Amino acid sequence: MILVAGLCTHTALFYLWGAWGLVGLCLLGSLITEPAAMTLAALMLRERVFAAGVSSRLKYATLGVLFVNVSVGGTLTSFAAPPVLMVAGKWDWTTGYMLSMFGAKAVIAVLINALAVTLLFRRELSVRALEPSARDGARVPSAFVLLNAVILAAVVFTNHLPEAFMGLFLLFLGLSEAYRRHHDRLLLREGLMVAFFLAGLVVLGGQQRWWLQDVLSRLDETTLFYGATALTAITDNAALTYLGSLVEGVSDDYKYALVSGAVAGGGLTVIANAPNPAGFALLKDHFDDQSINPFGLFVAALAPTVVVVACFRGVRGQVGEFFDWALWADWFAQLDRSFLFLLIHVKTFRDGWGTQYEWPAGGRDLYRQEMEAFQNPLMVAFYVISMLVVGSHLWHGISSAFQSLGADKPAWTRFILPAGKVIAVLIAGAFITIAIWAHFSGVRS
């Protein structure tokens, strides 16, 4: 969050609030439950982002990350996320088990998603930033805040004791009515939407056993993971894990694949995760026609979902494996680095990372855009390293290309080998020279 907040100093406070909404509150959902985290994060983002007159692209991107991060952020404990709650009792999944199997992976996925959306739209955020304004009215007494926090914690710890829960809930309603000046409007309707949804799932979910249980029992772990991610969008992740828990005699890998897949797809649609309708109700008025396009939400949540899939499926087993650097090295070795470089190169010199300048004769001033990009020493270092990699590939690649084409006659080889090395040095060296020269030459208006 500090990194995100420091991207643009003049809007650091705004970024910190946005990061807290997309990271801190989503992970806090593991303690206060996902519905509560969704409600708080949606309220905060509604005031700081959606009310700032931002573009529809930013609204959908923020909504997609919010839904995905809330779905993932509740997996650090065994009682906060609806899909985990449905199976934790039967499978004896404790909070310690959730931390070891899902904890670090969930945290990394949430951080990547929040950082990515902030970086992608940082230019618009820096223009549209709304700093928190001072609230009108008297300051809320610290003792009253502490009392509310104690009641919230007591509700969480007595969630399996209906008598204690109802007593605490009635006490909270009495306090909120007696001290209305210190409370926002109670969001009972949004909370009841989640409650009725989960109640209907428990009562009616078993009626889907005739087809879903048979399908799940035939899938292997890999197919189950991706199938659960896809099915979540149309069946709800809690319903999926509940019905999957009815299958007897399954392995630990099966259980992990089912829950992780269901959690990964929890942001693809409004019905994919029980807390999503609450976020939908709080934010829909800030979209065009006061409605959220289902396809727009699906597209916006797709990239964050892929990040979660990479974290949950890319590294399986105990959390210690997540810090196995040999495993990460093997994964990184399989990446196409040239494609990664191409993505960054096109982004840098097509859209730019800073201010875009108009050319007097029409179009954009690409020269100034390039010179400005290379003022960043990290960008220069990235290009130098990338060009060294390109040069090392060309060092042997040019001669190998002739060999693949069948033009590797012995008489030609003694010319092709040195010529290929010279070309590799010229190409890599020329691009490295441009980056270094631009950095030290500076930007001239």
C-alpha positions in Angstrom: 0.0 0.0 0.0 2.9 2.4 0.7 4.2 1.7 -2.8 0.9 2.4 -4.3 0.4 5.5 -2.3 3.8 6.9 -3.3 3.3 6.6 -7.0 2.2 10.2 -7.3 3.1 12.4 -4.4 0.3 15.0 -5.0 -2.3 12.3 -4.7 -0.6 10.0 -2.2 -3.5 10.2 0.2 -6.0 9.3 -2.5 -3.9 6.2 -3.5 -3.6 5.2 0.1 -7.4 5.2 0.6 -7.9 3.3 -2.7 -5.2 0.7 -1.7 -6.8 0.3 1.8 -10.2 -0.3 0.1 -8.8 -2.9 -2.4 -6.2 -4.5 -0.1 -6.6 -3.8 3.6 -10.4 -4.2 3.8 -10.5 -7.2 1.5 -8.0 -9.0 3.7 -9.7 -7.8 6.8 -12.7 -9.7 5.5 -11.0 -12.8 7.0 -11.7 -11.4 10.4 -14.9 -9.4 10.0 -16.4 -11.7 7.3 -16.6 -11.1 3.6 -20.0 -9.4 3.6 -18.8 -6.8 6.1 -15.6 -6.3 4.1 -17.5 -5.8 0.9 -19.8 -3.3 2.5 -17.0 -1.2 4.0 -14.8 -1.3 0.9 -17.7 -0.4 -1.4 -18.7 2.6 0.8 -15.1 3.8 0.9 -14.5 3.4 -2.9 -17.9 5.0 -3.6 -16.8 8.2 -1.9 -13.2 8.3 -3.1 -13.3 6.8 -6.6 -16.9 6.5 -8.0 -18.0 9.9 -6.8 -15.0 11.6 -8.4 -16.4 11.5 -12.0 -14.0 8.8 -13.2 -14.4 7.0 -16.5 -16.5 3.9 -17.0 -13.4 1.9 -17.6 -12.0 2.8 -14.2 -15.3 2.1 -12.5 -15.6 -1.4 -14.0 -11.9 -2.2 -13.4 -12.2 -1.1 -9.7 -15.4 -3.1 -9.4 -13.8 -6.2 -10.9 -10.8 -6.1 -8.6 -13.0 -5.4 -5.6 -15.2 -8.4 -6.2 -12.2 -10.7 -6.9 -10.2 -9.5 -3.9 -13.1 -9.8 -1.5 -13.7 -13.4 -2.7 -10.0 -14.2 -2.1 -9.3 -12.0 0.9 -11.6 -14.0 3.2 -9.7 -17.3 2.8 -7.2 -16.6 5.6 -9.6 -18.0 8.2 -12.2 -20.8 8.2 -15.3 -18.7 9.1 -15.3 -15.6 6.9 -15.7 -16.7 3.3 -19.0 -18.4 2.5 -17.5 -21.1 0.2 -15.0 -22.0 3.0 -17.6 -21.8 5.7 -19.8 -24.4 3.9 -17.1 -27.1 4.0 -14.9 -26.1 7.0 -16.9 -28.1 9.6 -17.2 -31.3 7.6 -13.6 -31.3 6.4 -12.1 -30.1 9.7 -10.5 -27.1 8.1 -9.2 -24.8 10.8 -7.9 -21.3 10.6 -4.3 -22.6 10.8 -4.9 -24.9 7.9 -6.4 -22.0 5.8 -3.4 -19.8 6.6 -1.0 -22.5 5.5 -2.8 -23.5 2.3 -4.3 -20.2 1.1 -2.8 -17.4 3.2 0.3 -16.2 1.4 -1.2 -17.0 -2.0 -4.3 -14.9 -1.3 -2.3 -12.0 0.0 0.0 -11.9 -3.0 -3.0 -12.1 -5.4 -4.8 -9.3 -3.6 -1.7 -7.1 -3.7 -1.0 -7.7 -7.4 -4.6 -6.9 -8.4 -4.8 -3.7 -6.4 -1.3 -2.5 -7.6 -2.1 -3.4 -11.2 -5.4 -1.4 -11.4 -3.7 1.6 -9.6 -0.8 1.6 -12.0 -3.0 1.1 -15.1 -5.2 4.1 -14.2 -2.8 6.2 -12.2 -2.9 9.1 -14.7 -6.7 9.4 -14.4 -6.6 8.9 -10.7 -4.1 11.8 -10.3 -6.5 14.1 -12.1 -9.7 12.9 -10.5 -8.4 12.4 -7.0 -10.9 13.4 -4.2 -9.2 13.8 -0.9 -11.1 12.8 2.2 -13.1 15.8 3.5 -13.8 16.5 7.2 -17.1 15.1 8.4 -19.6 17.4 9.8 -20.8 17.0 13.3 -19.3 16.1 16.6 -16.4 13.7 16.9 -17.4 10.1 17.7 -16.3 9.2 21.3 -13.5 6.7 21.4 -15.4 4.6 24.0 -18.3 4.3 21.6 -16.0 3.2 18.8 -14.4 0.6 21.1 -17.8 -0.7 22.2 -18.9 -1.2 18.6 -15.6 -3.0 17.8 -16.1 -5.3 20.8 -19.6 -6.2 19.7 -18.3 -6.9 16.2 -15.6 -9.2 17.5 -18.1 -11.0 19.8 -20.5 -11.5 16.9 -17.7 -13.2 14.9 -16.7 -15.5 17.8 -20.3 -16.5 18.6 -21.4 -17.0 15.0 -22.4 -20.6 15.8 -24.4 -19.7 18.9 -27.8 -18.2 17.7 -28.9 -17.1 21.1 -25.7 -15.1 21.8 -25.7 -13.7 18.3 -29.2 -12.4 18.5 -28.6 -10.8 21.9 -25.5 -9.0 20.6 -27.3 -8.0 17.4 -30.2 -6.5 19.4 -27.7 -4.7 21.6 -26.1 -3.2 18.5 -29.5 -2.1 17.1 -30.3 -0.4 20.4 -27.0 1.5 20.4 -27.3 2.6 16.8 -30.8 3.9 17.6 -29.8 5.7 20.8 -26.7 7.2 19.3 -28.0 7.8 15.8 -25.9 11.0 15.4 -22.8 8.8 15.5 -24.0 6.2 13.0 -24.6 6.1 9.2 -27.7 4.5 8.0 -27.9 0.9 8.8 -27.6 -1.3 5.7 -30.1 -3.9 6.8 -31.4 -4.5 3.3 -28.0 -5.3 1.8 -27.2 -7.5 4.8 -30.5 -9.4 4.5 -29.7 -10.0 0.8 -26.7 -12.0 1.8 -28.5 -13.7 4.6 -31.4 -14.8 2.5 -29.1 -16.0 -0.2 -27.1 -18.2 2.1 -30.3 -19.5 3.8 -31.7 -20.4 0.5 -28.5 -22.1 -0.4 -28.7 -24.4 2.6 -32.4 -25.1 2.2 -32.5 -25.5 -1.6 -28.9 -26.3 -2.4 -29.4 -30.0 -1.9 -31.9 -30.1 -4.8 -29.1 -29.5 -7.2 -27.3 -32.7 -6.0 -28.8 -34.8 -8.8 -26.6 -33.3 -11.5 -23.8 -31.3 -9.9 -22.5 -34.0 -7.5 -22.3 -36.5 -10.4 -20.4 -34.0 -12.5 -17.9 -33.1 -9.7 -17.2 -36.7 -8.8 -16.0 -37.5 -12.3 -13.4 -34.7 -12.6 -9.8 -34.9 -11.8 -8.1 -32.2 -9.7 -7.0 -30.0 -12.6 -10.3 -30.2 -14.4 -12.1 -29.6 -11.2 -10.2 -26.5 -10.4 -10.9 -24.8 -13.7 -14.4 -26.2 -13.8 -15.2 -24.8 -10.4 -13.8 -21.4 -11.5 -16.1 -21.4 -14.5 -19.2 -22.9 -12.8 -18.9 -20.4 -9.9 -20.0 -17.6 -12.3 -23.5 -19.3 -12.7 -24.0 -21.3 -9.6 -22.3 -19.2 -6.8 -19.1 -20.4 -5.1 -20.7 -21.3 -1.8 -23.3 -23.5 -3.5 -20.5 -25.2 -5.5 -18.4 -26.0 -2.4 -21.5 -27.1 -0.4 -22.5 -29.5 -3.1 -19.0 -30.7 -3.6 -18.7 -31.5 0.1 -21.6 -34.0 -0.3 -19.2 -36.2 -2.4 -17.8 -38.8 0.0 -14.3 -40.3 0.0 -12.5 -37.4 -1.8 -8.8 -36.6 -1.5 -7.2 -33.5 0.0 -6.1 -32.4 -3.5 -9.8 -32.7 -4.6 -10.9 -30.5 -1.7 -8.2 -27.9 -2.3 -9.0 -27.8 -6.1 -12.7 -27.3 -5.4 -12.4 -24.5 -2.9 -9.6 -22.6 -4.5 -11.3 -22.8 -7.9 -14.6 -21.6 -6.4 -12.9 -18.7 -4.7 -10.9 -17.8 -7.8 -14.1 -17.3 -9.8 -16.0 -15.4 -7.1 -15.7 -12.0 -8.8 -16.8 -12.9 -12.4 -20.5 -12.2 -11.9 -22.8 -10.6 -9.3 -24.1 -14.0 -8.2 -20.7 -15.7 -8.1 -20.1 -14.8 -4.4 -22.7 -14.1 -1.7 -21.3 -10.6 -0.7 -21.3 -9.4 -4.3 -25.0 -8.3 -4.3 -24.2 -5.9 -1.4 -21.4 -4.3 -3.3 -23.7 -4.2 -6.4 -26.4 -2.4 -4.5 -24.0 0.2 -3.0 -22.2 1.1 -6.3 -24.7 0.6 -9.1 -26.1 4.2 -8.9 -22.7 5.5 -10.0 -22.8 3.6 -13.3 -24.5 4.7 -16.5 -28.3 4.1 -16.3 -27.8 3.2 -12.7 -27.0 -0.4 -13.6 -23.9 -2.6 -13.9 -23.5 -4.3 -17.2 -22.9 -8.1 -16.5 -20.6 -8.5 -19.5 -18.6 -5.4 -18.5 -18.2 -6.8 -15.0 -17.1 -10.2 -16.4 -14.5 -8.6 -18.6 -13.2 -6.4 -15.8 -12.9 -9.3 -13.4 -11.2 -11.6 -15.9 -7.6 -10.4 -15.5 -7.8 -10.3 -11.6 -9.2 -13.8 -11.8 -6.3 -15.0 -13.9 -3.9 -13.6 -11.3 -5.7 -15.6 -8.6 -5.6 -18.7 -10.7 -1.9 -18.3 -11.2 -1.3 -17.9 -7.4 -3.6 -20.8 -6.3 -2.9 -23.2 -9.1 0.7 -22.2 -9.9 1.8 -23.0 -6.4 0.0 -25.8 -4.6 0.5 -27.4 -1.3 1.6 -25.8 2.0 2.4 -22.1 2.1 6.1 -22.8 2.4 6.2 -23.8 -1.2 5.2 -20.3 -2.2 8.7 -19.1 -1.0 10.5 -21.9 -2.8 12.7 -19.9 -5.1 13.7 -22.9 -7.2 10.0 -23.4 -8.0 9.6 -19.8 -9.0 12.8 -20.0 -11.1 11.4 -23.0 -13.0 8.1 -21.1 -13.5 9.9 -18.0 -14.7 12.1 -20.0 -17.0 9.0 -21.1 -18.9 7.9 -17.5 -19.6 8.4 -16.0 -23.0 10.6 -13.1 -22.0 10.6 -11.6 -25.5 6.8 -11.4 -25.3 7.0 -9.7 -21.9 9.4 -7.2 -23.3 7.2 -6.6 -26.3 4.2 -5.8 -24.0 6.1 -3.3 -22.0 7.7 -1.8 -25.1 4.4 -1.3 -26.9 2.8 0.2 -23.8 5.7 2.6 -23.2 5.9 4.0 -26.7 2.3 3.8 -27.8 0.5 5.1 -24.8 3.4 6.2 -22.7 3.8 6.3 -18.9 3.7 10.0 -18.5 2.1 13.1 -20.1 1.4 12.8 -23.8 2.4 15.8 -26.0 0.7 16.9 -29.2 2.9 17.5 -32.3 2.2 20.9 -33.9 1.6 19.4 -37.3 -0.9 16.9 -35.8 -0.6 13.6 -33.9 1.6 12.9 -30.9 5.2 14.0 -30.2 6.7 10.5 -30.0 10.2 11.8 -29.8 9.6 13.7 -26.6 7.5 10.7 -25.2 10.5 8.4 -25.8 13.0 10.8 -24.3 10.8 11.3 -21.2 10.4 7.6 -20.8 14.1 7.1 -20.7 14.6 9.6 -17.9 13.6 6.9 -15.6 16.8 4.9 -14.7 14.8 1.8 -14.1 13.4 1.9 -17.6 16.9 2.3 -19.0 18.1 -0.6 -16.9 15.2 -2.7 -18.1 16.0 -1.9 -21.8 19.7 -2.6 -21.4 19.1 -6.0 -19.8 16.4 -6.8 -22.4 18.8 -6.0 -25.2 21.5 -8.1 -23.7 19.1 -11.0 -23.7 18.1 -10.3 -27.3 21.8 -10.1 -28.3 22.5 -13.4 -26.6 19.7 -15.0 -28.5 20.9 -13.6 -31.8 24.5 -14.6 -31.1 23.5 -18.2 -31.9 20.1 -17.6 -33.4 21.1 -16.2 -36.7 23.3 -19.1 -37.6 20.7 -21.6 -36.3 18.1 -20.0 -38.5 20.3 -20.7 -41.6 20.7 -24.3 -40.4 16.9 -24.7 -39.9 16.4 -23.5 -43.5 18.9 -26.0 -44.8 21.4 -23.3 -45.9 24.2 -24.6 -43.7 26.7 -25.6 -46.3 30.3 -25.9 -44.9 31.5 -23.3 -47.4 29.0 -20.8 -46.0 29.4 -21.6 -42.3 32.7 -19.8 -41.8 31.0 -16.6 -43.0 27.6 -17.1 -41.4 28.9 -17.7 -37.9 30.9 -14.4 -37.5 28.4 -12.4 -39.5 25.6 -13.5 -37.1 27.7 -12.5 -34.1 28.4 -9.1 -35.6 24.8 -8.5 -36.4 23.8 -9.5 -32.8 26.3 -7.0 -31.3 25.2 -4.2 -33.7 21.5 -4.7 -33.0 21.8 -5.0 -29.2 24.5 -2.3 -29.0 22.5 0.2 -31.0 19.4 -0.1 -28.9 21.4 0.1 -25.7 23.2 3.2 -27.0 19.8 4.9 -27.7 18.5 4.2 -24.2 21.7 5.5 -22.5 22.0 8.5 -24.8 18.4 9.5 -24.2 18.8 9.2 -20.5 21.8 11.5 -20.3 20.6 13.9 -23.0 17.5 14.9 -21.0 14.1 16.1 -22.3 14.1 19.2 -24.5 10.7 20.9 -25.1 
